[in-house]
Amino acid sequence: MPRSPYREAAPEPGHRCRLPEPVAGRKALIVGQVVLVTGAARRLAGRFVRRVQRDPQVDRVVAVDVVPPEHHLGGADFVQADIRQPTIARVLAETGADTVVHMDVTGTALGGGSRATVKETNVIGTMQLLGACQKSPSVRRLVVKSSTNVYGSAPRDPAVFTETTPAKSLPSGGFAKDAVEVEGYVRGFARRRPDVAVCVLRFANILGPTADTPLASYFALPVLPTVFGYDPRLQFAHEDDVIEVLRIASHEARRGTLNSGTFNIAGDGVLLLSQCARRLGRPTVPLLLPAVTWAGSLVRTLGMTDFSPEQIRLLTHGRVVATDEMRETLGFEPRYTTAETFADFARSRGPGLLPPEALAGAVDRIAAVSQRAGGHLPTQSAN
């Protein structure tokens, strides 16, 4: 493996460290919170590592990943370890971590890895990490980054999912199925360790200037393939809000709030896929569903984006979740609405093939003509 520039910066804060040998009385020297973060080589997790270490109650942050990050981690200690291996138990034991923030649950491979590697990290890695947490007497808080993908996307879905709404059709594969399995293991851990505060954060599609997600890759295409006859409703969570809500969940609950449980995290409001395309200045190509599936296979083969079956279902039926518990129980108020999140993302991507204003005007004129003629534009099926 080639040496990254990060490895060369060993003497600086945030250096890669060798696990210390156990020292008698070492844990007694730790006064504040010790936070262990998985998936630190990813940019979003790296941002969280840098942010949480600035909190006054945090004494030490330990960042863990199988490869060294290319970004700096501030004053955090980096431990190169694979959460799929039993060595993660030693990392927990020797760092004395009392808070574990599990961010290594993702839908995209790191460094060109395969889908099989992603699944192993998501599912097997979570199992190993939870097994280590179960044996660790020091762990008192567990935060897990999950996704609203657990609800799936189906034609008979409710208009809005709450945290207790069962999915009409459970995901059959891909990252959505991984997230369902991960949450099942987390619930089992919570039953076995009732003394640990467990918080599962189900994020809507994460976007922002530095977002690296399958949906961000889709919106980066010069022309957006869509499913003919459908205009799904979408929700987004801004990456800045993701960092802040993870920080809130990793600490003791504030007065009048509770940060244990499962919470949907999303910005206010929804956007239709057609609105997203207009705001990006991207033309759309409506295709019949079989053709969209074929196009998805083609772009995956070309390595352009992860146009997976679960993403096609999202772009067909959409998904909207309620966020009442996020506000009333967790006590988190996002800074960005769904529209503001998408606007910030769009600004970072530059202009599309068509000027957004001209594209919006053309679509609106077509809609007006269609209404006067007694017709209608295709819309998504009723939820």
SULJO-V491657 format. One record per residue. N is the residue number from 1. SS is DSSP state (H for helix, E for strand, - for the rest). PHI is phi as a letter, one per 30 degrees, with the letter a starting at -180 (999 if undefined). Layout:
n->N ss->SS phi->PHI
n->N ss->SS phi->PHI
//
This chain:
n->1 ss->- phi->999
n->2 ss->- phi->d
n->3 ss->- phi->d
n->4 ss->- phi->d
n->5 ss->H phi->e
n->6 ss->H phi->d
n->7 ss->H phi->d
n->8 ss->H phi->d
n->9 ss->- phi->c
n->10 ss->- phi->e
n->11 ss->- phi->d
n->12 ss->- phi->d
n->13 ss->- phi->e
n->14 ss->- phi->i
n->15 ss->- phi->d
n->16 ss->E phi->d
n->17 ss->- phi->b
n->18 ss->- phi->d
n->19 ss->- phi->e
n->20 ss->- phi->d
n->21 ss->- phi->d
n->22 ss->- phi->e
n->23 ss->- phi->b
n->24 ss->- phi->d
n->25 ss->- phi->i
n->26 ss->- phi->d
n->27 ss->H phi->d
n->28 ss->H phi->d
n->29 ss->H phi->d
n->30 ss->- phi->d
n->31 ss->- phi->c
n->32 ss->- phi->c
n->33 ss->E phi->d
n->34 ss->E phi->c
n->35 ss->E phi->c
n->36 ss->E phi->c
n->37 ss->E phi->c
n->38 ss->E phi->c
n->39 ss->- phi->i
n->40 ss->- phi->d
n->41 ss->- phi->d
n->42 ss->- phi->d
n->43 ss->H phi->d
n->44 ss->H phi->d
n->45 ss->H phi->d
n->46 ss->H phi->d
n->47 ss->H phi->d
n->48 ss->H phi->d
n->49 ss->H phi->e
n->50 ss->H phi->d
n->51 ss->H phi->d
n->52 ss->H phi->d
n->53 ss->- phi->d
n->54 ss->- phi->d
n->55 ss->- phi->d
n->56 ss->- phi->d
n->57 ss->- phi->d
n->58 ss->E phi->c
n->59 ss->E phi->c
n->60 ss->E phi->a
n->61 ss->E phi->b
n->62 ss->E phi->c
n->63 ss->E phi->c
n->64 ss->E phi->b
n->65 ss->E phi->a
n->66 ss->- phi->d
n->67 ss->- phi->b
n->68 ss->- phi->d
n->69 ss->- phi->d
n->70 ss->- phi->d
n->71 ss->- phi->c
n->72 ss->- phi->d
n->73 ss->- phi->c
n->74 ss->- phi->i
n->75 ss->- phi->c
n->76 ss->- phi->d
n->77 ss->E phi->c
n->78 ss->E phi->c
n->79 ss->E phi->c
n->80 ss->E phi->d
n->81 ss->- phi->a
n->82 ss->- phi->c
n->83 ss->- phi->d
n->84 ss->- phi->d
n->85 ss->- phi->c
n->86 ss->- phi->d
n->87 ss->H phi->d
n->88 ss->H phi->d
n->89 ss->H phi->d
n->90 ss->H phi->d
n->91 ss->H phi->d
n->92 ss->H phi->d
n->93 ss->H phi->d
n->94 ss->H phi->d
n->95 ss->H phi->c
n->96 ss->- phi->i
n->97 ss->- phi->d
n->98 ss->- phi->c
n->99 ss->E phi->b
n->100 ss->E phi->c
n->101 ss->E phi->c
n->102 ss->E phi->c
n->103 ss->- phi->c
n->104 ss->- phi->d
n->105 ss->- phi->b
n->106 ss->- phi->b
n->107 ss->- phi->c
n->108 ss->- phi->b
n->109 ss->- phi->d
n->110 ss->- phi->c
n->111 ss->- phi->i
n->112 ss->- phi->i
n->113 ss->- phi->d
n->114 ss->- phi->d
n->115 ss->H phi->d
n->116 ss->H phi->d
n->117 ss->H phi->d
n->118 ss->H phi->d
n->119 ss->H phi->d
n->120 ss->H phi->d
n->121 ss->H phi->d
n->122 ss->H phi->d
n->123 ss->H phi->c
n->124 ss->H phi->d
n->125 ss->H phi->d
n->126 ss->H phi->d
n->127 ss->H phi->e
n->128 ss->H phi->d
n->129 ss->H phi->d
n->130 ss->H phi->d
n->131 ss->H phi->d
n->132 ss->H phi->d
n->133 ss->H phi->d
n->134 ss->H phi->d
n->135 ss->H phi->d
n->136 ss->- phi->d
n->137 ss->- phi->d
n->138 ss->- phi->d
n->139 ss->- phi->d
n->140 ss->- phi->b
n->141 ss->E phi->b
n->142 ss->E phi->b
n->143 ss->E phi->c
n->144 ss->E phi->b
n->145 ss->E phi->d
n->146 ss->E phi->c
n->147 ss->E phi->a
n->148 ss->H phi->d
n->149 ss->H phi->e
n->150 ss->H phi->d
n->151 ss->H phi->d
n->152 ss->- phi->i
n->153 ss->- phi->b
n->154 ss->- phi->b
n->155 ss->- phi->d
n->156 ss->- phi->c
n->157 ss->- phi->d
n->158 ss->- phi->d
n->159 ss->- phi->d
n->160 ss->- phi->b
n->161 ss->E phi->c
n->162 ss->- phi->c
n->163 ss->- phi->d
n->164 ss->- phi->c
n->165 ss->- phi->d
n->166 ss->- phi->d
n->167 ss->- phi->d
n->168 ss->- phi->d
n->169 ss->- phi->b
n->170 ss->- phi->d
n->171 ss->- phi->e
n->172 ss->- phi->c
n->173 ss->- phi->a
n->174 ss->H phi->i
n->175 ss->H phi->d
n->176 ss->H phi->e
n->177 ss->H phi->d
n->178 ss->H phi->e
n->179 ss->H phi->d
n->180 ss->H phi->d
n->181 ss->H phi->d
n->182 ss->H phi->e
n->183 ss->H phi->d
n->184 ss->H phi->d
n->185 ss->H phi->d
n->186 ss->H phi->d
n->187 ss->H phi->d
n->188 ss->H phi->d
n->189 ss->H phi->d
n->190 ss->H phi->d
n->191 ss->H phi->d
n->192 ss->H phi->d
n->193 ss->- phi->b
n->194 ss->- phi->d
n->195 ss->- phi->d
n->196 ss->- phi->c
n->197 ss->E phi->d
n->198 ss->E phi->c
n->199 ss->E phi->b
n->200 ss->E phi->c
n->201 ss->E phi->c
n->202 ss->E phi->c
n->203 ss->E phi->d
n->204 ss->- phi->d
n->205 ss->E phi->e
n->206 ss->E phi->d
n->207 ss->E phi->b
n->208 ss->- phi->l
n->209 ss->- phi->e
n->210 ss->- phi->c
n->211 ss->- phi->d
n->212 ss->- phi->b
n->213 ss->- phi->b
n->214 ss->H phi->e
n->215 ss->H phi->d
n->216 ss->H phi->d
n->217 ss->H phi->d
n->218 ss->H phi->d
n->219 ss->H phi->d
n->220 ss->- phi->d
n->221 ss->- phi->d
n->222 ss->- phi->d
n->223 ss->E phi->b
n->224 ss->E phi->c
n->225 ss->E phi->d
n->226 ss->E phi->b
n->227 ss->E phi->c
n->228 ss->- phi->e
n->229 ss->- phi->j
n->230 ss->- phi->b
n->231 ss->- phi->b
n->232 ss->- phi->d
n->233 ss->E phi->d
n->234 ss->E phi->b
n->235 ss->- phi->b
n->236 ss->E phi->b
n->237 ss->E phi->c
n->238 ss->E phi->d
n->239 ss->H phi->d
n->240 ss->H phi->d
n->241 ss->H phi->d
n->242 ss->H phi->d
n->243 ss->H phi->d
n->244 ss->H phi->d
n->245 ss->H phi->d
n->246 ss->H phi->d
n->247 ss->H phi->d
n->248 ss->H phi->d
n->249 ss->H phi->d
n->250 ss->- phi->d
n->251 ss->- phi->c
n->252 ss->- phi->d
n->253 ss->- phi->d
n->254 ss->- phi->d
n->255 ss->- phi->e
n->256 ss->- phi->i
n->257 ss->- phi->b
n->258 ss->- phi->b
n->259 ss->- phi->c
n->260 ss->- phi->c
n->261 ss->E phi->k
n->262 ss->E phi->c
n->263 ss->E phi->b
n->264 ss->E phi->d
n->265 ss->E phi->b
n->266 ss->- phi->a
n->267 ss->- phi->d
n->268 ss->- phi->d
n->269 ss->- phi->i
n->270 ss->- phi->b
n->271 ss->E phi->b
n->272 ss->E phi->d
n->273 ss->H phi->e
n->274 ss->H phi->d
n->275 ss->H phi->d
n->276 ss->H phi->d
n->277 ss->H phi->d
n->278 ss->H phi->d
n->279 ss->H phi->d
n->280 ss->H phi->d
n->281 ss->- phi->i
n->282 ss->- phi->c
n->283 ss->E phi->d
n->284 ss->E phi->c
n->285 ss->E phi->b
n->286 ss->E phi->d
n->287 ss->E phi->b
n->288 ss->- phi->d
n->289 ss->H phi->e
n->290 ss->H phi->e
n->291 ss->H phi->d
n->292 ss->H phi->d
n->293 ss->H phi->d
n->294 ss->H phi->d
n->295 ss->H phi->d
n->296 ss->H phi->d
n->297 ss->H phi->d
n->298 ss->H phi->d
n->299 ss->H phi->d
n->300 ss->H phi->d
n->301 ss->H phi->d
n->302 ss->- phi->d
n->303 ss->- phi->i
n->304 ss->- phi->d
n->305 ss->- phi->a
n->306 ss->- phi->c
n->307 ss->- phi->c
n->308 ss->- phi->d
n->309 ss->H phi->e
n->310 ss->H phi->d
n->311 ss->H phi->d
n->312 ss->H phi->d
n->313 ss->H phi->d
n->314 ss->H phi->d
n->315 ss->H phi->d
n->316 ss->H phi->c
n->317 ss->H phi->c
n->318 ss->- phi->i
n->319 ss->- phi->a
n->320 ss->- phi->b
n->321 ss->E phi->b
n->322 ss->- phi->d
n->323 ss->- phi->b
n->324 ss->H phi->d
n->325 ss->H phi->d
n->326 ss->H phi->e
n->327 ss->H phi->d
n->328 ss->H phi->d
n->329 ss->- phi->c
n->330 ss->- phi->d
n->331 ss->- phi->i
n->332 ss->- phi->c
n->333 ss->- phi->c
n->334 ss->- phi->d
n->335 ss->- phi->d
n->336 ss->- phi->c
n->337 ss->- phi->d
n->338 ss->H phi->e
n->339 ss->H phi->d
n->340 ss->H phi->d
n->341 ss->H phi->d
n->342 ss->H phi->d
n->343 ss->H phi->d
n->344 ss->H phi->d
n->345 ss->H phi->d
n->346 ss->H phi->d
n->347 ss->H phi->d
n->348 ss->H phi->d
n->349 ss->H phi->c
n->350 ss->- phi->i
n->351 ss->- phi->d
n->352 ss->- phi->d
n->353 ss->- phi->d
n->354 ss->- phi->b
n->355 ss->- phi->d
n->356 ss->H phi->e
n->357 ss->H phi->d
n->358 ss->H phi->d
n->359 ss->H phi->d
n->360 ss->H phi->d
n->361 ss->H phi->d
n->362 ss->H phi->d
n->363 ss->H phi->d
n->364 ss->H phi->d
n->365 ss->H phi->d
n->366 ss->H phi->d
n->367 ss->H phi->d
n->368 ss->H phi->d
n->369 ss->H phi->d
n->370 ss->H phi->d
n->371 ss->H phi->d
n->372 ss->H phi->d
n->373 ss->- phi->d
n->374 ss->- phi->i
n->375 ss->- phi->c
n->376 ss->- phi->a
n->377 ss->- phi->d
n->378 ss->- phi->d
n->379 ss->- phi->b
n->380 ss->- phi->d
n->381 ss->- phi->d
n->382 ss->- phi->d
n->383 ss->- phi->d
//
